[in-house]
Amino acid sequence: MKIAIAQINPTIGDLPGNAQKILETAQQAAAEGARLLLTPELSLCGYPPRDLLLNPTFVEAMNIALQQLARDLPPKLAVLVGTVEENTKAHITGGKTLFNSTALLEEGQVKQIFHKRLLPTYDVFDEHRYFESGLQANYFTLDNLDIGVTICEDLWNDEEFWGKRSYAVNPIADLAILGVDLIVNLSASPYSVGKQHFREAMLRYSAVRFQQPVIYANQVGGNDDLIFDGRSFALNRQGEVMCRARGFEIDLVMVEFDEVQRDLQLSSIAPEYESEDEEIWQALVLGVKDYARKCRFSKVVLGLSGGIDSALVAAIATAALGKENVLGVLMPSPYSSEHSVSDALVLGENLGIKTDILRIGELMQGFDNSLAELFAGTEFGIAEENIQSRIRGNLLMAIANKFGYLLLSTGNKSEMAVGYCTLYGDMNGGLAVISDVPKTRVYSLCDWLNHNGEIIPQNILTKAPSAELKPGQVDQDSLPAYEILDDILQRLIHNYQSAAQIVAAGHDPTIVDRVIQMVARAEFKRRQAPPGLKITDRAFGTGWRMPIASNWVGVKKAYQTVNVTAPTFVQ
């Protein structure tokens, strides 16, 4: 039996468009001799649909689209489509009104419906808000082959792999007890750095443990802050990769189940990425491309400061949308160095994008004049520095409004973490492209980008980073060296380490205390930031749910616990 994996890129809520993508892929798969086609989790509506699911008309429209899709599909091809199903017993049992489901479509009909059993509520996931858990193991029979059906999180609870259970049941174990021939999984698993290696290792363990071949179909594309990397794959009973789809691209791959050997046969295997930097680059390019396209923007604008952050964002935007669709705006002040302007212009030439220069000296003077009486007797400080940033933010927003461009903000994760950014200034924008990329990783990505020739000018890579909001300013006037800061942030944000643990790792207690306070105090800024593309397991986005008004920083300092175990987040 030939089984096809449709690695599609749905747009959330676009029921006709998503159905058409499934139909076209199904027609291609049927032409290539497939008997079964797998599509990702909630492929009909796109993942995550979030509060669209609270709208009864949306749910009703999805059911109508599903029925029509069943009639339109090639009749001899069985297709698993991600959808939602109403929980008709909810008014009696008190459960949620919907199931996260997979429908088996064949011969013009909806033949069976399977419900997701494990509903994640960590990080970016909030499925208990919408769905009721399925209660039974899911499988169907096709041409004498018993095929177990799981949906995303259903695969992520092997207690032997994790050393514990996060849920009461293990759907893979239940299917193995039933003696199915094959397990398929329909997923919408968001990208984070290194996640594919983890997925394959986890499913390899389960495939070997239960002697079950597994086919994993993952969504691809960017949806708001989330990026889905695809890289669907199949494992035989020995846990060996039999096929793998491309990363960050739409793809259709075939794998064959040999009914004599009762196992999957070797098929096409897309190569792995050579480095994390290459992988992250592909993710960010896809994230910008899909955010712009799905929000109906064709062009973007950003400020070019001559610094490394805006240089990287400009390069990503150019790769995502084409050089003709990117405008870089230089806004030098009297404090800007000559090399800031010249470096930004060289970058623009290297990328082939249009650049414009808007000098802000007169605007700064106008603000100074307006505030002179109110600010009399005070010293020049952060308020005056921030005016420069807000002037630039206003100019960029004016350009975006005037021409219908998407404004990209250029702040990195290190700055966002400690609040080294200006609210309503450099934080302005519709998308924060690198807000989940630490400063040290920004440098690493730029070095990787230059491996085949200079794109980022060398002077941008070597000069000391500076906001240039006052004479002679550099970032390290206000922050620890980025190598130190990023390691502290990694331990604090990602590893959930206490102050004592971070100090025990070799960091200065005074610096650790200061960084913890800066992170806590910057929460109000992060809450007002544009959505940022998620590339790590702990991003300042939908999965970050910290209070603004709290005294956690006091507790963090007071209880110097060394032996703290970080929580385990999966999927």
N, C-alpha and C positions, 0 to 999 in steps of 0.2 A: 504493500500500500504506500502510495506517495502522499506525504503530508506536507502542506505548504504553510509557511509562516508569513503573514502579512504584517510587516513592520511599517505601520502607517503613521502619519502625522495629522491627527484630528485637530479641528478648531472647536473649542468648547462652545456648546450650544448650537453649532451649525449642523443640525440634524440632516437636512438634505445633502449638504456638502460631504459630510462624513459618510453617509450611506452611499453616495456616489463613489467615493474612494474605495469603500469595501467592495462595491459591485465591480468596479473596473479591475481591482486586484483579483477578485474571484474569477472573472472572465479570463484573465491571464493565467491564473493557476489551473483552471479547467483545461485551457488550451495546452498546457504543459503536462497534462495527465494526472493532476492531483485528485485524490479522492476526498481529502479533508483539508479544510483551510482554517487556520487559527488567526484570530485578530486579538488585539490587546484588551485589557480591562476597560470597561465602559467605552468601548471603541465607537459606539453609535453617538454618544454625546460628548466624548472627550473627557479627560481626567486632569484635574479635579473639577467637577461641575459646581461644587460648593453650594451656595444657597439657591441656585437655580432649581435644585431638587425640592425646595419648599414650595415651588409654584406648581399647583396641580395641572395647569394647562401645559406646562413643559413636560411633565411626566406623561400626560395623555398624548401629546404630540410625539413623544418618543415611542410609545406603543404603536401608534399609527405608522410611524416610519419603519418600525421593525416588521410589521405585517407586510408593508409594501416591499421592503427589501427581500423578504422571504419569497414573494411572488416573482421578483425580478432576477434572482440569482440563477445561475445555471442549475437545472433540476437534478443533475446527477452528482453535484458537488455538495458535500455536507460542510456547513460553515458554522463555526462558533463565534458569536457576536456578543460583545459586552454591552449590557443594557441594565435597566432597573425594572423590578417587578413589584407590584403592589402587594403589601402584606394584608390580605383580606381579613385576617384574624386580629388585627391590631386593636380594633374597637372593643374586642372581648378580652384579649390578653394584656392590653396596655403597652404592647411593644411599639417599636417604630413602624411607620407606615410603609416603608420601602425595604426591599432587599437589593443589595449589589449583586447582580446576576449575570449569568451567561446563558444565551439562548442557542439551542441547536436548530439550525435552519436547514431544511432539505425538502426537495420535491414540492416547493412552493408553500411550505407550512412551517410553523414553529412546532418542532417535534417534542422538545423537552426544555425545561428551564432548571438551571442549577444555581444555588445561592452560595455566596461567599460565607465562609464559616468564621474566619478570624478577622476582626475589625480593628485596625490599628488606631491608636489615639495619641501617639507620641509625635514629636517633631512637627512636621507639616500636616500630619494626618489627623482627621477629626471625624472618623466614619461613624462613630456611635451617635453623632449629632443627627445623622440621616437614616442609618440602616439598622435593621435587625439581623442578628447572626443566623446563618443557616444551621440546621441541626443534624443533617445527615450527610453521609459520604456521597459524593456525586460521581456517577459514571454512566456511560451509555455503550451500547454495542453497535459496531459498524462493521459489516462484512465479517462477522464472527470474531471481531477483535474487541475486547473489553477495554475501554479507554476511560481512565479516571480524570475528572475535571477539578482543577483547583484554580483559585483566583488570588493572585499576588501574595498577600500575607499568609495564605494557607500553607505556603512552603517554608515559612520562617519560624518554625516552632519545634525543630528537632532537638529534644532535650539532651541527647548525647553530644551533638555538635556544640550547643550553647552551654552545656553544663547545668541547665535549668530549663524549666518551661515558663513561658510568658502567658500561656493560655492553658486551659484545662485539657484541650484535645489536640492531637496531632493528626491533621487530615491525611498526611502521607502514610502514616502508620495504619490508619483506618482503611485506606485504599489497598495497601499491601495485604492486609488481613482478608479483604474481599477477593484477592487474587487477580487484580486487573493486569492486563498485558502491558500497559503503557500509561504514564501520567503526563497530562498536558497542563500547562499553567498559563493563564492569561494575565499579564502584568501591566501596571503603569508605575514603574519603579523609578523615582527621580534620580538624577545623576548626582554623585559626589566623587571626589578624587579617589581613585583606587577601588571603587565599588564593584566594578566588573570582576576583578580578581576574587573579591569576597563572595560574590554571587556564585561564581563557578566553583569555588572551594566548598561552599555550603551545600550546593546541590550535588556536587560530586560525592560528598560524604553520605547524603541521603540515598543517592542512586546505588551506591555500593552496599550500604547498610540494608536496604530493603530489596536489593536486586531488582530495581525498577528503572527502566529507561525513562528519561524525563525530557520533555520539550518545553522550552521557556520562550514565550512570545511577549516582547516588551514594546511599549509605545516609544515613539521617537518624536522630538520636536520641543519647542519652548512654549510653555503656557504660563504667562505672568512671570513670577519669580522662579518658577521651576523649569529645569531643563531635563528632558528625557533622552537618554543616550541610545536607546535601541539595544543593539548588540545581542539580539535574540540568539539563543543557542540550543543545542540538543546534546544530551549525554547518553551513552549506552549503559548497559548494566554494570560495566566496569568503571564507570565514571569518566570515561574518555570523551572528549569533545568530538562530536560527529559532524556538527556544522555550526557556523557562527555568522550572523548577519553583520553588515557594516555598522560602524558607530556613527551616530549623529546624522544619519541619512535614511531616507525612505528605502526600503529594500523588500524583496520577495525571495525567500530561500526555500529550497526543497530538501526534505530528508525522507529516506525510504525505510519503512519497517519491514524486515524480512520475517515472514510468518513461519518459516521453517526454523530459523535460529531464534525466533522470538526476541529480536533485538533490532536496534537502529543501525543502519549502514553509513559508512563514511560518505560525506558530501562536501560541499564547498565550505571552507573555513576562512573568514576574513582575518587578516593579520592583526595582532595586538599593536597598540601604539608603542613607539620606541621610548617615550618618556612621559612623565606626568605633565610636563609643560606642553607637549604636543596635544595631549588629551584635553587639558584645560583650555587651550586655545580653541580647539574645535568646539568645545562646549559653549564658550563665550560668543563665538561667531554665530553659532546656531541660535543662541539665546537672543542676541540683538536682532538677527534676521527675522525670527518668528515674532518677536514682540512688536517690531515695526510693522510687519506684514499683517498680523492678526489684529492690530489696532488701527490699520488702514493708514499708515504713514509710509511715504515713499522716500523721504529725504530726512536727514538729521543734521543738527547743528551742535557744536560744542565749543567751549573755550579752549584755546591753545595757549598755555602759559610758558611753553618752553621747558616744562618739567616732564618727568618720566610718566606720571599717571595719565595726563592728557595725551601724551604721545602714544601710550599703549591703547587707550580708548579709541583714538583716531585710527590706529592701525586695525583694530577689531572692527570698527564701523565700516572701514573701507573694504575689508574682506567680506563683510556681511552684505553690504548694500551696493557696492561699486563706487569707484572714486568720484563719479559724476553726481552722486547723491549725498555727498558729505561736504559740509561747510565748516571750516575752522576759523574761529574769530579770535584775533589777538587783541588784547585790551591793556596795553602797557600803561603804567602809572609813572609818576616821577621817580618812584623807588625801583622800577624794573631795570634790570641790567641790560646792557646792549646784547649780551649773548642770549638772553631769554627770547628776544625778538628774532634774532638771527637763527637760533636753534629751531624755533617754531617754524620759521619760513623754510628752512632746509627740510624739516620733517614733511611739511606740506608738499614740497617739490618731490621728495622721495615717494610719497604716497600718490601724488598726482591729483590731490584734492584742491579745491578752491579755498583761498584764504583771504580774509579781509582784516584790516587794522582799524580799530576804533580807540583812539587815545582818550583816557579818562581824567586827565589832569584838571581840565576846566570844570568837569562835573564834581570832582573832589573839592575844588575851591568853592563851588556853589554850596555844597553841603557845609563846608567850614563856615562860610559867611552866614548861612541860615542858623547855625547852631552856636555861633560865636558868643552871643549874649548869655545863652543858657549854660554853655560850657565854660564860661569865664572863670578863671582861677583854678581850673583843673589841668592836670597834665595829660599829654598825649598818651593814649593807651589802647586797650583792646577795642573799645567802642569805635575809635577812629579807624583802626585797622579794619574792622569789620565793615565799615562804610564802603571801603574800596571793593570788598568782595560782593557787597549787596548792589553796588553800582553795576558791576559786571553781570551779576545774576539778573538784574533788571534789563540790561541791554540784550542778553541772550534770550530772555523770555519775550522781549519785544520782537526780536527777529523770528522766534518760533511762532508767535501769534500772527505776525504779519504774513508769513509765507506758508504757514501750515506745516512747519518742520517739527520733528520730535527732538526735544532738547535732551542730550545725554549728559548726566553729571559724571564727574571723573574721580570722585574720592575713593580711596582704597579702604580696606577693612581695618587696618591699623588706626587710621585717622577716625573712622566711624566709631571704633571701639572706645576711644578716649575722648571723643568730642573735639578733635583738632580739625574743625570744619565750621563753617558759618551758616547758621540757619537763615534761610531766605537769601543766601549768597551763592557760594559754590555748591551748596546742597540743592539748589534749584534744578528741576528737570523732571522728565517723565520716566526715566529709567536710569538707575545707578549701575553702570555696567560692571565695575570692578569692586563693588562694596563688600564682596566676600573674598577678595584677593588681598592677602597681607602684603605689606610693602616689600618685604624680602622676596616674595613670589613675583611681584611686579617686575623687579629687576631680573629675576630668573627667566620670566617669560620674554622680556625684551632681549636678553642674551640669546635665548633660543630662536627668537624671530630673526635675529641677525646672522644665523648660522650659515646662510647661503648668500650673504651680502648685506650691506648696511641698509637698513630701513629706519631704525631709530638712530639718529645721529650720535656719534660716540661721545660728544660733549654732554649730551643729556644723560648718558649712562654714568659719566665719571664725576660730574659736578655735584656739590653738596645740595641736597634737596632743600628748597626754600619756598615759602609762600610769598616772599618779597612784599610784605605789607609795611615794612619800615626799613631804614637803611641797614645793610649788612646782616639782615635776618637769615637764620637757617633753622630748620626744623628742630635740631638738637638743642636750640636755646630753650625750647619748651618741653621736649620729649627725650626719653632715653634713646640711645642708639637703636636703630630699628631692629638689629639682630637681637638685642636684649629685650626690647619691647615685644617683639613678635613671639619670642619664646615664653615670656610671661603670659601673654594673651592666650597662647595655645594651651598652656597649663590651666589657666583660670577659666577660660570659656569652653574649651573642648574637653579637657580632662577633669574639670570640676575639682581642681586641687585647692586646698586651703592655703592661706598665706604662709603657714608654717611649712607646708610641703614645698611651696615654690622657693622659699628661702633655703630649705634643706637641699634643693637642687643647685644651689650656688648663687642665688641672686641676692643683691643688697636689700636688706629689710626696708630701708627707707624708700627705695625705688618701688618695691613691691607694694608697700602701703599706698604710695602715691598713685600707682597705676590702678589699683583696686578702687580707690576713691574716684578717679577720673572715669572709669568705666561706669560706675554707678550713677554719677552725676550727669552723664551724657545721655541717659535713657530718654529724656524728653526730646532731645534732638533726633535720635534714631526713630522715635515714634512718628516724626513728621517728615521723614526722608522718603524719597521716591522708592518704589519697589526695586530691589537689587537682585541680580542673578545669583542663584544659589549654586555653589560648587563644592561646599564642604558639608560636613555632617552637623554643623552648628552655625547657621547663618543668621544675620539680623533681619529676618523676614517673617513669613507666616508661622514659622516654627519657633520664633523667639517671643516668649510671652512674659516679659518681666514687668513688674509694677514700676511706675514712675516715682510715686511717692512711697518711699520705704526706708527702712534703716538697716537693710541687709548688710551694707558696708560695715556698720558697727558690729554686727554679729560676726561677720567674716574675720574681723580683726580680734574680737574678744575671745573667741573659741579657737585656739591654735591647735586644732586637731590635725595630727599627722596621718593617721591611718583612716583615710576616707576612700571608699570604693566608688568610682564613677558609675553612674547608671549606664546600662547597656541599651543602645538604640539600634534597631535592626533595619529591616527593609531597605 
